[in-house]
Amino acid sequence: MSTDTFKPNTRVLAYHGPLIYEAKVLKVHPQDEEYVLVGEDKKVPMSKMSIPQHLHSVTGYFLHYKGWKAKWDEWVPVERVLEYNEANIGLLKQIREEISRKHKLVKQVMNPSSPKKRPNTGTSGTGSTNNGSTNQTNSKKKKTESMTAGKSNLEIGFTIRPNLKYLLIDDWEYITRNRQLLDIPSKKPVSTILNEYMKFKMKEKKSSNDINVIKEYLEGLKIYFNKSLGLVLLYKFERLQYQKLLKENSDFEAINYYGLEHLLRLFVSLPGLISQASMDSVSLGVLGAQTVFLMEYLDHNLSEYVNEYVNVTPDYDRLARGG
């Protein structure tokens, strides 16, 4: 695509994660040029613009997504930008229809009170207990309860954002239906995700008190992730992979190996885990709010953190089935 197609102030469509959104071109960096177009004829030296390194020698667009806050404006490569026309609007609708097709399954996954058999993405033991024995379930319940000091009658509440729900559904289908595994170690494990999120929040020029709250939240989240992964965040088919990781890595910490998909499973399980803890209403409110902020960040940066699924060997499949 040439810069003649998309000039500043052009209405376009752009990929963001799995979906396509309407956007507006604010700036253009033409391929191999040392300037940025910020208006019809205004050129600004590239050195004065914060353009990602990987876009320095290619065409890039600085976009504002319609209806989004300005803080999500971003530079994107030409491959993510589409002309605003009927054909591409049709593609947008097609993708959204495909995602809405999964909506019923999403409700099934995210509603723990449903009486029907449902795929489980983390709440009450994820797939670790799926098709497992009653003894295994009871054992894990006792271990999970030992992670907490006492029970609270208060509850934490937040809504999993739609794109993250759809990713959880895909995750369930890849592992339980296709019998594939996430490629572990993750390209960006939870430790990296949370460190990058912290850097992102630091750029917002928060007060020192706000920064301390975020740091405390992230440290707590790391502890919960490390302690709960082997107990409630794995599908049964993943346990053999997990046991191998434990055996081969004496310094194993879950946050350094598992990534976005397992972090999302923790969010699903978090209300249940927190209900076992001794926390006051203020702490629960902070926890809920910080989780919402983190999920918003993940929602807008999915392409950075999603991981690949790989096929397993016949031996792994046989052993994972218990054969």
Buried (B, 14 or more C-beta within 10 A) or exposed (E): EEBEEBEBEBEBBBBBBBBBBBBBBBBBBBEEBEBBBBEEEEEBEBEEBEBEEEBEEEBBBBBBBEEBEEEBBBBBEBEBBBEBEEEBBEBBEEBEEEBEEBEEBBEBBBEEEEEEEBBBBBBBBBBBBBEBEEEEBEBBBEBBEEBBEEEBEBEBEBEBBBBBBBBBBBBBBBBBEEBBBBEBBBEBBBBBBBEBBEEEBEEEEEEEEEBEBBEEBBEEBBEBBBBBBBBBBBBBBBBBBBEEBEEEEEEBBBBBBBBBBBBBBBBBBBBBBBBBBEBEEEBBBBBBBBBBEBBBBBBBBBEBBBBEBEEBEEEBBEEBEEE
